[in-house]
Amino acid sequence: MIATLVEFSLRQRILVLGLACLLSLVGVFAFQSIPIDAYPDVTNIQVQVLTEAPGLSPVEVERFITYPLELQMTGLPGLAEIRSLSKFALSQITVVFNDDVDIYFARQLVLERIMAAKERLPEGLEPVMAPVTTGLGEVYHYYVEGPHTTATDPKVVEEELTDQRTMQDWVLRPLLKSVPGVIDVNGMGGFVKQYQVLVDPAKLRKFDLTLHHIYEAVAKNNANVGGNVLERYAERSIVRGLGLIKSVSDIESIIVKESGGTPVFVRDVAEVLIGHAVRHGAVVLNGEREVVIGTVLMIRGGNARHVVEAVKAKVAIGRSLEGLAGMMKSSITELQGMMGGEMGQSMQQLRQSAAGGEGQMRATLDLAKEMGSGIARQQEMRKARGAMLFQEYKKKMGMVQPEVAATAQALPKPPEKQKIAE
């Protein structure tokens, strides 16, 4: 057997070399495409349901949120087990399925049960499903740096951490979520920016108001309203009402009520300022200072090596754009200086040409006068032709007018109204 195989290989050298090259190419392709992770992901098929309930204790969360949702999840096809955790202001339910169940089919089943259980939950609570990732999906970590990293003033540090968290939530997170294979980006640390209305109870009693009045007034005065379309001649204008809050002064100018013909504004009963949400922890870098960090989550079953390379490329693009933004101001200044020098040289050359070439300028003026007189003659000819056409039109109208008059005379006159006898 072995001798026959060796003999065949020696006789068919080209065929054997071709097969060897083909196997080598397949091996290289497999090496580049096979997911390579530091640890094998053996996470079972599970779907997590998270519900935020601000202000509720663990007992109330278990009674009003966790238990109704758990009861609704029972009996799902392919269900293995259900685990739950009730904490302060948070309910977490983990629904585990058998390994032969597709993860997206499992999420569809859980979503259907969530929609059916919403009517049993307290008003205003929205259960959501966790992203399609696993515990080993955290493939990239980073932290945000600022210009005042060595500051010691508490107010400066708070402003710095607030700006960093705002950048993390509204700039970096959407940027990195656009990378293929990234399912979500979580941010931790810093201060979440808020517009706060600090109500004075004494002023509320003075104007006979409650917290509900303040809340309702602020909520109703933070929206844009669409109107209709206003047509005028050949133009069309869109009518809409702009009421979105853009600054602290906009909140202060909201009218809460009217008292004796005098409006009561929010600033009359409360203090409006920019603050931050209550936080339950912080992120510390090397035990020295607080920072804002971000964690990139990879989609379940993704190639960690490809995702990390794509994230690094996106971060490099962001850094290059940041460098270009820093260079933009100096580049514009330099360009304006170059344009100013060139314009000055051009104006000097123009003055010299005008001083030394008066004859050429006179000839140009004479030519312009001739062209102007030619245009004037053309306009006079057009006016004369228009007058002739108008005279012909008047003659035709003169021939038609007698016919119209004769027709009017031929028509019978309407009978006069008879007077009613007294």
C-alpha positions as CSV (number, residue, x, y, z in Angstrom):
1,M,0.0,0.0,0.0
2,I,2.7,2.5,1.0
3,A,4.9,1.4,-1.9
4,T,2.1,1.9,-4.3
5,L,1.3,5.4,-2.9
6,V,5.0,6.4,-3.2
7,E,5.3,5.1,-6.7
8,F,2.1,7.0,-7.7
9,S,3.5,10.2,-6.2
10,L,6.8,9.9,-8.0
11,R,5.1,9.2,-11.3
12,Q,2.6,12.0,-10.9
13,R,4.8,14.8,-9.6
14,I,2.9,17.7,-11.1
15,L,-0.4,16.5,-9.7
16,V,1.1,16.0,-6.2
17,L,2.7,19.4,-6.3
18,G,-0.6,21.0,-7.4
19,L,-2.5,19.3,-4.5
20,A,0.2,20.4,-2.1
21,C,-0.1,24.0,-3.2
22,L,-3.9,23.9,-3.0
23,L,-3.8,22.5,0.5
24,S,-1.3,25.2,1.5
25,L,-3.6,27.9,0.2
26,V,-6.6,26.4,2.0
27,G,-4.5,26.3,5.2
28,V,-3.6,30.0,4.9
29,F,-7.2,31.0,4.3
30,A,-8.4,28.9,7.3
31,F,-5.7,30.4,9.5
32,Q,-6.9,33.9,8.6
33,S,-10.6,33.2,8.9
34,I,-10.9,30.8,11.9
35,P,-11.8,32.7,15.1
36,I,-8.8,32.8,17.4
37,D,-9.5,33.7,21.1
38,A,-7.4,33.7,24.2
39,Y,-10.0,31.4,25.8
40,P,-12.6,29.2,24.2
41,D,-16.1,30.6,24.6
42,V,-18.3,27.9,26.1
43,T,-21.2,30.1,27.1
44,N,-24.6,28.4,26.8
45,I,-27.5,29.9,24.9
46,Q,-29.0,32.5,27.2
47,V,-31.0,35.7,27.0
48,Q,-30.9,38.3,29.7
49,V,-33.9,40.6,30.5
50,L,-33.0,43.8,32.3
51,T,-35.5,46.2,33.9
52,E,-34.7,49.5,35.6
53,A,-37.0,50.6,38.4
54,P,-35.8,53.8,40.0
55,G,-36.6,54.1,43.7
56,L,-37.8,50.5,44.3
57,S,-36.3,48.3,47.0
58,P,-35.2,44.7,46.2
59,V,-38.4,43.4,47.8
60,E,-40.6,45.5,45.6
61,V,-38.5,44.8,42.5
62,E,-38.9,41.0,43.1
63,R,-42.6,41.3,43.8
64,F,-43.7,43.7,41.0
65,I,-41.2,43.0,38.2
66,T,-39.1,39.9,38.6
67,Y,-41.8,37.5,39.6
68,P,-44.3,38.5,36.8
69,L,-41.6,38.2,34.2
70,E,-40.4,34.9,35.4
71,L,-43.9,33.5,35.4
72,Q,-44.4,34.7,31.8
73,M,-41.1,33.0,30.7
74,T,-42.1,29.5,31.8
75,G,-42.9,27.0,29.2
76,L,-40.8,28.4,26.4
77,P,-39.7,25.8,23.7
78,G,-36.2,24.5,24.5
79,L,-36.0,26.1,27.9
80,A,-33.4,24.8,30.3
81,E,-33.6,27.0,33.3
82,I,-34.4,30.5,34.6
83,R,-32.3,32.5,37.0
84,S,-33.1,35.9,38.4
85,L,-31.5,38.6,40.6
86,S,-33.4,41.5,42.2
87,K,-31.4,44.5,43.4
88,F,-32.1,48.0,44.3
89,A,-33.7,49.7,41.2
90,L,-32.8,46.8,39.0
91,S,-34.2,43.4,37.9
92,Q,-32.1,40.9,36.0
93,I,-33.6,37.6,34.6
94,T,-31.4,35.1,32.7
95,V,-33.3,32.6,30.5
96,V,-31.1,29.6,29.5
97,F,-32.0,27.4,26.5
98,N,-30.7,24.1,25.2
99,D,-27.6,24.2,23.0
100,D,-29.5,23.2,19.9
101,V,-31.6,26.4,20.0
102,D,-30.6,29.3,17.8
103,I,-29.8,32.4,19.8
104,Y,-31.9,34.7,17.6
105,F,-34.9,32.4,17.8
106,A,-34.5,32.3,21.5
107,R,-34.5,36.2,21.7
108,Q,-37.6,36.3,19.5
109,L,-39.4,34.0,22.0
110,V,-38.3,36.0,25.0
111,L,-39.4,39.3,23.3
112,E,-42.9,37.9,22.7
113,R,-43.2,37.0,26.3
114,I,-42.0,40.4,27.4
115,M,-44.6,42.1,25.3
116,A,-47.3,39.9,26.9
117,A,-46.0,40.7,30.4
118,K,-45.9,44.5,30.0
119,E,-49.5,45.0,31.1
120,R,-48.7,43.4,34.5
121,L,-45.8,45.6,35.2
122,P,-45.9,49.0,36.9
123,E,-46.5,51.9,34.6
124,G,-43.4,53.5,33.0
125,L,-41.1,50.4,33.2
126,E,-39.6,49.0,30.0
127,P,-37.9,45.6,30.1
128,V,-35.1,45.3,27.6
129,M,-32.9,42.4,26.4
130,A,-29.2,42.5,26.9
131,P,-26.9,42.7,23.8
132,V,-26.1,39.5,21.8
133,T,-22.8,38.9,23.5
134,T,-21.2,36.7,26.2
135,G,-18.9,37.2,29.2
136,L,-15.9,36.8,26.9
137,G,-17.1,39.4,24.5
138,E,-15.2,42.3,26.1
139,V,-12.4,42.5,23.6
140,Y,-11.2,46.1,23.9
141,H,-10.9,48.5,26.8
142,Y,-9.9,52.1,26.7
143,Y,-10.0,55.3,28.9
144,V,-10.5,58.9,28.0
145,E,-7.8,61.5,28.6
146,G,-8.4,65.3,29.1
147,P,-6.4,68.4,29.2
148,H,-6.6,68.7,33.0
149,T,-5.5,65.3,34.1
150,T,-3.3,66.6,36.8
151,A,-5.8,69.1,38.3
152,T,-6.5,69.0,42.0
153,D,-9.4,71.5,42.3
154,P,-12.6,69.4,42.9
155,K,-14.7,71.7,40.7
156,V,-12.2,71.4,37.7
157,V,-12.0,67.7,38.2
158,E,-15.8,67.4,38.2
159,E,-16.2,69.4,35.0
160,E,-13.4,67.4,33.4
161,L,-15.1,64.1,34.2
162,T,-18.5,65.4,33.1
163,D,-17.1,66.4,29.7
164,Q,-15.3,63.1,29.3
165,R,-18.4,61.1,30.1
166,T,-20.4,63.2,27.7
167,M,-17.8,62.6,24.9
168,Q,-17.9,58.9,25.7
169,D,-21.7,58.6,25.5
170,W,-22.3,60.9,22.5
171,V,-19.2,60.7,20.4
172,L,-17.0,57.6,21.0
173,R,-19.8,55.1,21.6
174,P,-21.6,55.8,18.3
175,L,-18.3,55.9,16.5
176,L,-17.1,52.5,17.7
177,K,-20.6,50.9,17.4
178,S,-20.2,51.4,13.6
179,V,-17.4,48.9,13.5
180,P,-18.5,45.5,12.1
181,G,-18.7,42.9,14.8
182,V,-19.2,45.4,17.6
183,I,-22.6,44.9,19.3
184,D,-22.3,47.6,22.0
185,V,-19.9,49.9,23.9
186,N,-20.4,50.4,27.6
187,G,-19.1,53.4,29.5
188,M,-18.2,53.7,33.1
189,G,-17.0,56.4,35.4
190,G,-17.3,60.1,35.4
191,F,-20.4,62.1,35.9
192,V,-23.6,61.9,33.7
193,K,-24.6,65.4,32.8
194,Q,-28.0,66.6,33.9
195,Y,-30.1,69.8,33.9
196,Q,-31.5,70.0,37.4
197,V,-34.4,72.0,38.8
198,L,-33.9,72.5,42.6
199,V,-37.3,73.5,43.9
200,D,-37.7,75.7,47.0
201,P,-40.6,74.4,49.2
202,A,-41.3,77.8,50.7
203,K,-41.7,79.4,47.3
204,L,-44.0,76.6,46.3
205,R,-46.3,77.3,49.3
206,K,-46.1,81.0,48.5
207,F,-47.5,80.5,44.9
208,D,-49.7,77.6,45.9
209,L,-47.9,75.1,43.7
210,T,-46.8,71.5,43.9
211,L,-43.9,69.4,42.5
212,H,-46.3,67.9,40.0
213,H,-47.0,71.4,38.6
214,I,-43.3,72.1,38.0
215,Y,-42.7,68.7,36.5
216,E,-45.7,69.0,34.2
217,A,-44.8,72.5,33.1
218,V,-41.2,71.5,32.2
219,A,-42.3,68.4,30.4
220,K,-44.9,70.2,28.3
221,N,-42.5,73.0,27.3
222,N,-39.8,70.8,25.9
223,A,-41.1,69.8,22.5
224,N,-41.4,71.0,18.9
225,V,-44.9,71.1,17.4
226,G,-45.5,70.6,13.7
227,G,-48.1,72.8,12.0
228,N,-49.4,73.0,8.5
229,V,-48.3,74.6,5.2
230,L,-49.0,78.2,4.5
231,E,-49.4,79.1,0.8
232,R,-48.9,82.6,-0.5
233,Y,-48.8,83.3,-4.2
234,A,-46.1,80.9,-5.6
235,E,-44.4,80.3,-2.3
236,R,-45.1,77.7,0.4
237,S,-44.0,78.1,4.0
238,I,-43.9,75.4,6.7
239,V,-45.4,76.4,10.0
240,R,-44.0,74.8,13.1
241,G,-43.5,75.7,16.8
242,L,-40.0,75.5,18.3
243,G,-40.0,74.7,22.0
244,L,-37.0,72.4,22.7
245,I,-34.9,73.4,25.7
246,K,-31.4,74.4,24.7
247,S,-30.0,76.2,27.8
248,V,-30.6,76.9,31.5
249,S,-32.2,80.2,30.7
250,D,-34.9,78.4,28.6
251,I,-35.9,76.3,31.6
252,E,-35.9,79.3,33.8
253,S,-38.3,81.2,31.4
254,I,-41.0,78.4,31.5
255,I,-44.3,79.7,32.8
256,V,-45.8,77.5,35.5
257,K,-49.0,79.4,36.3
258,E,-50.6,82.8,36.1
259,S,-51.4,84.6,39.3
260,G,-53.5,87.8,39.1
261,G,-52.3,88.5,35.6
262,T,-48.7,88.0,36.5
263,P,-46.9,84.9,35.1
264,V,-45.0,82.7,37.6
265,F,-41.8,81.4,36.0
266,V,-39.7,78.4,37.0
267,R,-36.9,80.7,38.2
268,D,-39.4,82.2,40.7
269,V,-39.8,78.9,42.6
270,A,-36.6,76.9,41.8
271,E,-33.0,77.2,41.0
272,V,-31.9,75.7,37.6
273,L,-28.3,74.5,37.2
274,I,-26.2,71.9,35.4
275,G,-25.3,69.0,37.6
276,H,-24.8,65.3,37.4
277,A,-26.7,62.1,38.3
278,V,-26.2,60.3,41.5
279,R,-23.5,57.6,40.9
280,H,-22.9,54.4,42.8
281,G,-19.2,54.0,42.1
282,A,-16.1,55.3,40.3
283,V,-13.3,54.1,38.0
284,V,-9.7,54.8,39.2
285,L,-6.6,54.5,37.1
286,N,-3.7,52.9,39.0
287,G,-5.2,54.1,42.2
288,E,-4.2,57.7,41.4
289,R,-7.1,59.5,39.7
290,E,-10.6,59.0,38.3
291,V,-11.1,58.3,34.6
292,V,-13.9,57.4,32.2
293,I,-13.5,54.0,30.5
294,G,-15.2,52.3,27.7
295,T,-15.6,48.6,27.0
296,V,-16.2,47.3,23.4
297,L,-18.5,44.2,23.3
298,M,-18.1,41.8,20.4
299,I,-21.1,40.0,18.9
300,R,-21.6,36.4,19.9
301,G,-19.6,34.1,17.5
302,G,-17.5,36.9,16.1
303,N,-13.8,36.8,15.2
304,A,-12.1,38.6,18.1
305,R,-8.9,39.2,16.1
306,H,-10.7,40.9,13.2
307,V,-12.9,43.0,15.6
308,V,-9.9,44.2,17.6
309,E,-8.0,45.2,14.5
310,A,-11.0,47.0,13.1
311,V,-11.5,48.9,16.4
312,K,-7.8,49.9,16.5
313,A,-8.1,51.2,12.9
314,K,-11.1,53.2,13.9
315,V,-9.3,54.6,16.9
316,A,-6.4,55.5,14.7
317,I,-8.7,57.4,12.3
318,G,-10.2,59.3,15.2
319,R,-6.8,60.3,16.5
320,S,-5.7,61.5,13.0
321,L,-8.9,63.5,12.7
322,E,-8.2,65.0,16.1
323,G,-4.7,66.0,14.9
324,L,-6.1,67.5,11.7
325,A,-8.6,69.5,13.7
326,G,-5.7,70.9,15.7
327,M,-3.8,71.9,12.6
328,M,-6.9,73.4,10.9
329,K,-6.7,76.8,12.5
330,S,-3.0,77.4,11.7
331,S,-3.5,76.2,8.2
332,I,-6.4,78.6,7.6
333,T,-4.3,81.5,9.0
334,E,-1.4,80.6,6.8
335,L,-3.7,80.4,3.8
336,Q,-5.3,83.8,4.5
337,G,-1.8,85.3,4.8
338,M,-0.8,83.8,1.4
339,M,-4.0,85.1,-0.2
340,G,-3.5,88.5,1.3
341,G,0.1,88.8,-0.1
342,E,-1.0,87.6,-3.6
343,M,-3.9,90.1,-3.6
344,G,-1.6,92.9,-2.7
345,Q,0.8,92.0,-5.5
346,S,-2.0,91.8,-8.0
347,M,-3.4,95.2,-7.0
348,Q,0.1,96.7,-7.4
349,Q,0.6,95.2,-10.8
350,L,-2.9,96.5,-11.8
351,R,-2.0,100.1,-10.7
352,Q,1.3,100.0,-12.7
353,S,-0.6,98.7,-15.8
354,A,-3.2,101.4,-15.4
355,A,-0.5,104.2,-15.1
356,G,1.5,103.0,-18.1
357,G,-1.3,102.1,-20.5
358,E,-3.6,105.0,-20.7
359,G,-3.9,104.7,-24.5
360,Q,-5.0,101.1,-24.2
361,M,-7.6,102.1,-21.6
362,R,-9.0,104.8,-23.9
363,A,-9.3,102.4,-26.8
364,T,-11.1,100.0,-24.6
365,L,-13.5,102.7,-23.4
366,D,-14.2,103.7,-27.1
367,L,-15.0,100.1,-27.9
368,A,-17.3,99.8,-24.9
369,K,-19.1,103.0,-26.1
370,E,-19.7,101.5,-29.5
371,M,-21.0,98.3,-28.1
372,G,-23.3,100.3,-25.8
373,S,-24.7,102.3,-28.8
374,G,-25.3,99.1,-30.7
375,I,-27.2,97.6,-27.8
376,A,-29.3,100.9,-27.6
377,R,-30.2,100.7,-31.3
378,Q,-31.3,97.1,-30.9
379,Q,-33.6,98.1,-28.0
380,E,-35.1,100.9,-30.1
381,M,-35.8,98.5,-33.0
382,R,-37.5,96.1,-30.6
383,K,-39.7,98.9,-29.2
384,A,-40.7,100.1,-32.7
385,R,-41.7,96.5,-33.6
386,G,-43.7,96.2,-30.5
387,A,-45.5,99.4,-31.2
388,M,-46.4,98.2,-34.7
389,L,-47.8,94.9,-33.4
390,F,-49.9,96.8,-30.8
391,Q,-51.4,99.1,-33.6
392,E,-52.4,96.0,-35.6
393,Y,-54.0,94.5,-32.5
394,K,-56.0,97.8,-31.9
395,K,-57.2,97.7,-35.5
396,K,-58.5,94.2,-35.1
397,M,-60.2,95.1,-31.9
398,G,-61.8,98.1,-33.6
399,M,-63.4,95.8,-36.3
400,V,-64.8,93.5,-33.6
401,Q,-66.3,96.2,-31.4
402,P,-69.2,97.2,-33.8
403,E,-70.3,93.6,-34.1
404,V,-70.4,93.3,-30.4
405,A,-72.4,96.5,-30.1
406,A,-74.9,95.4,-32.8
407,T,-75.4,92.1,-31.1
408,A,-76.1,93.8,-27.9
409,Q,-78.7,96.0,-29.5
410,A,-80.4,93.0,-31.2
411,L,-80.9,91.3,-27.9
412,P,-84.5,91.8,-26.4
413,K,-84.7,94.0,-23.4
414,P,-85.8,92.4,-20.2
415,P,-89.4,93.3,-19.1
416,E,-89.8,96.1,-16.5
417,K,-90.9,95.1,-13.1
418,Q,-94.6,95.7,-12.3
419,K,-95.4,97.8,-9.3
420,I,-97.5,96.0,-6.7
421,A,-100.8,97.9,-5.9
422,E,-101.1,99.2,-2.5
